[in-house]
């Protein structure tokens, strides 16, 4: 079946071709008047146009028709001989006047099939081009989704992707993720009246509730308070209530138990199955980044709360420490006066209780000093006085200061130093604080009759060895370091607790550590003091076999005042 237009003013040819095509399933139309050719062709949309070579102004008429019906097959009825060659460039096929009826039909059928094949190929190419364009839009949209954690931008990207791929007339997006309250986002081709907006609000809420037929919706919506954000492309035109007769699609924006809203889209022309697939794909694609954005926002809010709590905690510790120090000083002075005998002699029991009070005042004073140091370090207000120095002076000071304490407990405190170690650029007071803490801990946790050894040596960063949990800290080091080790024969630390020993307020769980107690701040303070020296601290240990605590300080690169430059 095909539409055939025959252009001729020869009656015998008109009769001949009418007889040929009326016996077959064709729509056959004849035009004899040159003035109505274009109008007739427009009415019949011909698949094949047969032109009689003897028709008036044949070349002009072919050109006019060809400019309009470029995909139509043009067949020229020609004489057996003597065809004008100039006409051949406009023609798809030829039939001579003496051609048999079967060959005429065969020629026309071949051209009809060729035209149909070309139309199918054109349609296929168009569908392929549309598919490629949509795939490109989906890829671009998913890339935008992946590159943002801003929930408002994610919703904008979703609507933009739908506009590019579907060319909608109106989208209604009910979003629960872009504000503290639900928001209805309207993106419209034309202006919407207040009455129409109210109707859309009601329709959106009903659609939303329909998603939770037998369940309680995650959010309650007050239609009077529902915020509307409206964007109009062409405000000069206006939609009417006929909008609700347009084709539409609806989808939730959700991922698992996470619900972010819903979207409805309207279009005057019907949506195809490919349109539906594209719509559902984009609505689903946006759900995962919205979940990620929500989690990111929750993490940021939690971090801000934690930072505030950390700041308040530090301020609280600082205030309490200062407030405790004043009465503690008065208590200590009073105890010193009592112990001096200026208030009279005490009996044996009184002296015992006085000594106990002095020990606990000293212990409490140490805890308060740790708290104050921690507050200063975290606030960035710790004072340092760096000079070129030798680690030997620090080891000698600590050994002298704590030898008596070690002897009281029946321990041997030994120093085994490497001679002639190079200088380090450090604050001697802070290093004394670090080493005092390490040796004090060793004394606390080492049974009577055992040894505590302080060692020192020089090593390159790549020669340092530490348990896996400290490897990242060791990898940061570069160059030569003075390494100090405090080795004891105490209760030891389980491998899983090595890193935890440097956490603030941490107490390793065993009966002896609970009995001895402490603030749990000594090692964290030591770690931060050493980091200020561009050094680090680590340990290795084994339960019931003792521990080795190491710290490393870089060899000085600042020339000593005693050095003399020789030219």
C-alpha positions in Angstrom: 0.0 0.0 0.0 1.4 3.4 -1.0 0.3 6.9 -2.0 1.0 7.5 -5.7 0.7 10.9 -7.4 0.6 10.9 -11.2 1.2 14.3 -12.9 0.1 14.3 -16.6 -2.3 16.1 -18.9 -2.4 13.3 -21.6 -5.8 11.6 -21.3 -4.6 8.3 -22.7 -1.8 8.1 -20.1 -4.1 9.1 -17.3 -6.5 6.3 -18.4 -3.7 3.8 -18.8 -2.1 4.4 -15.4 -5.5 4.7 -13.6 -6.3 1.2 -14.9 -2.9 -0.1 -13.7 -3.0 1.2 -10.2 -6.7 1.0 -9.4 -6.5 -2.8 -9.7 -3.8 -2.9 -6.9 -3.9 -1.7 -3.3 -2.6 1.8 -3.9 -4.0 5.3 -3.2 -3.7 6.7 -6.8 -4.2 10.4 -7.5 -4.0 12.3 -10.8 -3.1 16.0 -11.2 -3.5 17.6 -14.6 -3.5 21.3 -13.6 -0.1 22.8 -12.9 -1.6 25.3 -10.5 -2.8 22.7 -8.0 0.2 20.3 -8.0 1.6 21.5 -4.7 -1.9 21.6 -3.0 -2.7 18.1 -4.1 0.7 16.7 -3.1 0.2 18.3 0.4 -3.2 16.6 0.8 -2.0 13.2 -0.3 1.6 13.0 1.1 2.8 10.9 -1.8 5.4 8.1 -1.4 6.0 8.0 -5.2 5.4 10.8 -7.7 5.2 9.8 -11.4 5.8 12.7 -13.8 5.0 12.7 -17.5 7.9 14.1 -19.5 5.4 15.9 -21.8 3.8 17.9 -18.9 4.2 21.7 -19.1 7.3 23.1 -17.3 8.3 19.6 -16.2 11.8 20.7 -14.9 10.4 23.6 -12.9 7.7 21.3 -11.3 10.2 18.6 -10.4 12.5 21.2 -8.7 9.5 22.6 -6.7 8.3 19.2 -5.6 11.9 18.0 -4.8 12.5 20.9 -2.5 9.5 20.0 -0.4 9.4 16.2 -0.7 13.0 15.3 -0.7 12.4 11.7 0.7 9.7 11.0 -1.9 10.6 8.7 -4.8 10.4 10.6 -8.2 9.7 8.4 -11.3 9.8 9.9 -14.8 7.6 8.6 -17.6 9.9 8.9 -20.6 10.0 8.3 -24.3 11.7 5.2 -25.6 14.5 7.4 -26.9 15.6 11.0 -26.7 15.3 11.8 -22.9 16.5 15.2 -21.8 19.7 14.4 -19.8 19.2 17.4 -17.5 16.2 15.8 -15.8 18.1 12.6 -14.7 19.8 14.3 -11.7 16.3 14.8 -10.0 14.9 11.4 -10.8 15.1 8.1 -8.8 13.7 5.8 -11.6 12.4 5.8 -15.1 9.6 4.0 -16.9 9.3 4.2 -20.7 6.0 4.7 -22.5 6.1 1.2 -24.0 6.9 -0.6 -20.7 4.6 -3.5 -19.8 2.1 -3.2 -16.9 4.1 -5.7 -14.8 7.4 -3.8 -15.2 5.7 -0.5 -14.3 4.3 -2.1 -11.1 7.6 -3.7 -10.3 9.5 -0.4 -10.7 7.0 1.4 -8.4 7.1 -1.3 -5.8 10.9 -1.3 -5.7 10.8 2.5 -5.1 8.1 2.1 -2.4 10.2 -0.5 -0.6 13.3 1.7 -0.9 11.4 4.6 0.6 10.1 2.5 3.5 13.6 1.2 4.2 15.0 4.7 4.2 12.2 5.8 6.6 12.9 2.9 8.9 16.6 3.6 8.8 15.9 7.3 9.6 13.6 6.4 12.5 16.2 4.0 13.8 18.9 6.6 13.6 16.7 9.1 15.3 16.0 6.6 18.1 19.7 5.8 18.4 20.5 9.5 18.5 17.8 10.1 21.2 19.2 7.1 23.2 22.8 8.4 23.0 21.7 11.9 24.0 19.8 10.5 27.1 22.7 8.3 28.0 25.0 11.3 27.9 22.5 13.3 30.0 22.3 10.4 32.6 26.1 10.2 32.6 26.5 13.9 33.1 23.8 14.0 35.8 25.3 11.1 37.7 28.7 12.8 37.5 27.2 15.9 39.0 25.6 13.8 41.7 28.9 12.2 42.6 30.6 15.5 42.8 28.4 17.2 45.4 27.4 16.8 49.0 25.0 19.8 48.9 21.5 18.5 49.1 19.9 21.6 47.5 22.3 21.3 44.5 21.5 17.5 44.2 17.8 18.2 43.8 18.6 21.0 41.3 20.8 18.5 39.3 18.0 16.0 39.3 15.5 18.5 37.9 18.0 19.8 35.4 18.7 16.2 34.2 14.9 15.6 33.8 14.5 18.8 31.8 17.3 17.9 29.4 16.1 14.3 28.8 12.3 14.7 29.0 11.6 18.4 28.3 8.8 18.4 30.9 6.1 21.1 31.3 6.0 20.9 35.1 7.8 19.1 37.9 6.5 19.0 41.4 9.3 17.9 43.9 8.4 17.4 47.5 11.7 17.5 49.3 12.5 16.7 52.9 16.2 17.2 52.6 16.7 20.8 51.6 15.3 22.7 54.6 14.2 22.2 58.2 10.7 21.8 56.9 9.3 20.1 53.8 9.6 22.1 50.6 7.6 21.9 47.4 9.8 22.8 44.5 7.8 23.7 41.3 9.7 24.0 38.0 7.2 25.1 35.4 7.3 26.0 31.7 4.5 28.6 32.2 3.1 30.7 35.0 0.9 29.0 37.7 -2.0 30.8 39.3 -2.4 30.7 43.1 -5.5 28.5 42.7 -3.5 26.1 40.6 -0.6 26.1 43.1 -3.0 25.2 45.9 -4.4 22.3 43.8 -0.9 21.1 43.1 0.0 21.2 46.8 -3.0 19.1 47.7 -2.3 16.6 44.9 1.4 16.3 46.0 0.4 15.7 49.7 -2.1 13.0 48.7 0.5 11.4 46.4 3.0 11.5 49.3 0.5 9.9 51.8 -0.4 7.2 49.2 3.2 5.9 49.5 2.5 4.9 53.1 -1.0 3.4 53.0 -0.7 1.2 56.0 2.1 3.0 57.7 2.7 6.3 59.4 4.4 8.8 57.0 7.9 9.8 58.2 6.8 13.5 58.2 3.6 15.3 58.8 2.7 18.1 56.4 0.5 21.1 57.0 -0.8 22.2 53.6 -1.2 25.8 54.9 2.5 26.0 56.1 4.0 24.0 53.2 6.8 26.2 51.7 6.7 26.6 47.9 9.7 27.5 45.7 8.6 28.3 42.2 10.7 28.7 39.0 8.9 29.7 35.7 10.7 29.6 32.3 8.1 31.7 30.3 6.0 33.8 32.7 4.2 35.5 29.8 2.1 32.3 29.3 -0.1 30.7 31.9 -1.1 27.1 32.7 -4.8 26.3 33.3 -6.4 23.4 35.2 -6.1 21.5 31.9 -2.6 20.7 33.2 -4.0 17.8 35.2 -5.1 16.2 31.9 -1.5 16.0 30.7 0.4 12.8 30.9 2.3 12.4 34.2 4.7 10.2 36.0 5.3 9.9 39.8 8.2 8.4 41.8 9.5 8.4 45.4 13.0 9.6 46.1 14.2 7.1 48.6 17.0 4.5 49.4 16.2 1.7 51.8 14.7 3.2 54.9 15.9 6.7 54.0 13.1 8.8 52.5 14.0 12.1 50.9 10.8 13.1 49.1 8.9 12.4 45.9 8.5 13.9 42.4 5.8 14.1 39.8 6.3 15.3 36.3 3.8 16.5 33.7 4.0 16.7 29.9 1.4 17.6 27.3 2.5 14.9 24.9 2.5 11.2 26.1 5.5 9.7 27.8 7.2 6.7 26.2 8.5 3.6 27.9 12.0 5.0 27.4 10.8 8.3 29.1 9.6 6.2 32.1 12.9 4.4 32.4 14.9 7.6 32.2 12.6 9.2 34.8 12.9 6.3 37.3 16.7 6.1 36.8 17.3 9.7 37.6 14.9 9.6 40.6 16.8 6.5 41.9 20.3 7.9 41.1 19.8 11.0 43.3 18.9 8.9 46.3 22.4 7.6 47.1 24.2 11.0 47.0 21.3 12.4 49.1 22.0 9.8 51.7 25.7 10.5 51.6 25.0 14.2 51.9 22.7 13.6 54.9 25.3 11.5 56.6 28.0 14.1 55.8 25.8 16.8 57.3 25.2 14.7 60.4 28.9 14.1 60.7 29.7 17.8 60.4 27.1 18.7 63.0 28.4 16.0 65.3 31.9 17.2 64.8 30.9 20.7 65.7 29.2 19.5 68.9 32.3 17.4 69.8 34.5 20.4 69.2 32.3 22.5 71.4 32.3 19.8 74.1 36.1 19.4 73.8 36.5 23.2 74.2 34.2 23.3 77.2 36.0 20.3 78.7 39.4 22.0 78.3 38.0 25.2 79.7 36.5 23.3 82.6 39.7 21.4 83.3 41.7 24.6 83.2 39.3 26.4 85.6 39.0 23.5 88.0 42.8 23.0 88.0 43.5 26.6 88.9 40.8 26.6 91.5 42.2 23.4 93.1 45.7 24.7 93.1 45.0 27.6 95.5 43.5 25.6 98.4 46.1 22.8 97.7 48.9 25.2 98.2 47.4 26.3 101.5 47.1 22.7 102.6 50.7 21.9 101.6 52.0 24.9 103.5 50.1 23.9 106.6 51.4 20.3 106.4 54.9 21.6 106.0 54.5 23.8 109.1 53.2 20.8 111.1 56.1 18.6 109.9 58.6 21.3 110.8 57.6 21.1 114.5 56.8 24.8 114.8 53.3 23.8 116.1 54.6 21.3 118.6 55.7 17.7 118.4 53.4 15.0 117.1 53.2 11.5 118.4 54.0 8.5 116.2 50.4 8.1 114.9 50.3 11.9 114.1 53.5 11.7 112.1 52.2 8.7 110.2 49.0 10.5 109.2 51.0 13.7 108.4 53.3 11.8 106.1 50.3 10.1 104.4 48.6 13.6 103.9 51.9 15.0 102.4 52.2 12.1 100.0 48.6 12.5 98.8 49.0 16.3 98.5 52.1 15.7 96.3 50.1 13.1 94.2 47.2 15.5 93.8 49.6 18.3 92.9 51.0 16.1 90.2 47.5 15.4 88.7 46.7 19.1 88.8 49.9 19.9 87.0 49.1 17.3 84.4 45.7 18.8 83.8 47.1 22.3 83.5 49.8 21.1 81.0 47.2 19.3 78.9 45.0 22.4 78.8 48.0 24.5 77.7 49.0 22.0 75.0 45.5 21.7 73.6 45.1 25.5 73.6 48.5 26.0 71.9 49.8 28.0 74.9 52.5 25.7 76.2 55.8 27.6 76.6 59.0 26.1 75.1 62.6 27.3 75.5 64.7 25.6 72.9 68.5 25.5 73.1 71.3 23.3 71.9 71.8 20.7 74.7 73.0 17.1 75.3 70.6 14.4 76.4 73.1 13.3 79.1 72.1 16.3 81.4 68.4 15.2 81.2 69.2 11.6 82.1 71.5 12.6 84.9 68.8 15.0 86.4 66.1 12.4 86.3 68.3 9.6 87.7 69.3 11.8 90.6 65.8 13.0 91.3 64.2 9.5 91.3 67.0 7.3 92.6 65.8 7.8 96.2 62.1 6.9 95.2 63.4 3.7 93.5 65.5 2.7 96.4 62.5 3.1 98.8 60.7 0.5 96.7 63.7 -1.8 96.5 64.5 -1.1 92.8 67.7 -0.5 91.0 67.7 2.6 88.7 70.6 2.3 86.2 71.7 4.6 83.4 73.6 3.0 80.4 74.5 5.8 78.1 76.3 6.0 74.8 79.3 8.4 75.1 79.8 11.5 73.0 76.3 11.7 71.6 75.7 14.8 69.4 73.6 17.7 70.6 69.8 18.1 70.2 67.8 21.3 69.9 65.3 21.0 72.7 63.6 22.3 75.8 65.5 20.6 78.6 62.7 21.2 81.1 60.1 19.5 78.9 62.4 16.5 78.1 63.0 16.1 81.9 59.2 16.1 82.3 58.9 13.4 79.6 61.7 11.2 81.1 60.5 11.7 84.6 57.1 10.5 83.6 58.5 7.3 82.0 60.8 6.5 84.9 58.0 7.2 87.4 55.7 4.8 85.6 58.4 2.2 85.5 58.8 2.6 89.3 55.1 2.3 89.9 54.6 -0.9 87.9 57.8 -2.8 88.6 57.9 -5.3 91.6 60.5 -5.0 94.3 64.0 -6.3 93.6 63.9 -5.6 89.9 65.9 -3.2 87.6 65.0 -0.1 85.7 67.5 0.9 83.0 67.7 4.2 81.1 69.6 3.8 77.8 70.6 6.3 75.1 72.0 5.9 71.6 72.0 7.5 68.1 70.2 5.9 65.2 68.9 6.8 61.7 65.2 6.9 61.2 65.2 3.8 58.9 67.0 1.8 61.7 64.2 2.4 64.2 62.0 -0.6 64.9 58.5 -0.5 66.6 55.3 -2.6 66.8 53.0 -2.2 63.8 50.6 0.2 65.7 53.4 2.8 65.8 54.7 2.3 62.2 52.9 5.4 60.8 54.6 7.6 63.4 58.0 6.1 62.7 57.6 6.5 58.9 57.3 10.3 59.4 60.9 10.5 60.7 63.9 11.3 58.6 67.6 11.7 59.4 69.5 11.0 62.6 67.9 10.8 66.1 68.9 10.5 69.7 66.9 7.6 71.1 66.2 7.2 74.9 64.8 4.0 76.2 63.4 3.3 79.7 63.3 -0.5 80.3 61.6 -2.1 83.3 60.8 -5.6 84.5 57.3 -4.7 85.5 53.8 -6.0 84.8 54.0 -5.2 81.0 51.2 -4.2 78.6 49.2 -6.4 76.3 49.9 -5.8 72.6 46.3 -4.7 71.9 46.7 -2.0 74.6 50.0 -0.5 73.5 48.5 2.3 71.4 45.7 2.9 74.0 48.4 3.7 76.6 48.8 7.0 74.9 45.1 8.0 75.0 44.0 10.7 77.4 42.7 9.5 80.7 43.4 5.8 79.7 44.0 3.2 82.3 45.1 -0.2 81.2 42.8 -2.8 82.8 44.7 -4.9 85.3 44.6 -5.1 89.1 47.9 -3.4 89.7 47.1 -0.4 87.5 43.8 0.1 89.2 45.4 -0.1 92.6 48.1 2.4 91.8 45.8 4.8 89.8 46.9 8.0 88.3 45.5 10.7 86.0 46.2 8.8 82.8 47.6 12.0 81.3 51.4 11.4 81.6 51.9 9.5 78.3 49.6 11.7 76.2 51.3 14.8 77.5 54.7 13.2 76.8 53.6 12.4 73.2 52.5 15.9 72.5 55.6 17.4 74.0 57.8 15.2 71.8 55.8 16.1 68.7 56.6 19.7 69.5 60.2 18.7 69.3 59.6 17.0 65.9 60.2 13.7 67.6 58.0 10.7 68.6 57.4 8.1 71.3 56.5 4.4 71.2 56.8 1.3 73.3 56.9 -2.5 73.1 56.0 -4.8 75.9 54.9 -8.2 76.9 52.6 -9.1 79.8 54.4 -10.0 83.0 57.8 -9.5 81.3 58.3 -5.8 81.4 58.1 -2.8 79.0 60.4 -0.6 76.9 59.4 3.0 76.3 61.4 4.8 73.6 61.4 8.4 72.5 63.4 10.0 69.7 64.6 13.6 69.2 66.3 14.7 66.0 70.0 15.6 66.1 70.4 19.3 66.2 70.7 21.2 63.0 71.1 24.6 64.8 74.8 25.4 65.3 75.9 25.7 68.9 77.0 29.1 70.3 80.3 27.3 71.3 81.1 26.2 67.8 83.6 28.4 65.8 83.5 28.8 62.1 86.8 28.0 60.4 87.5 29.6 57.1 
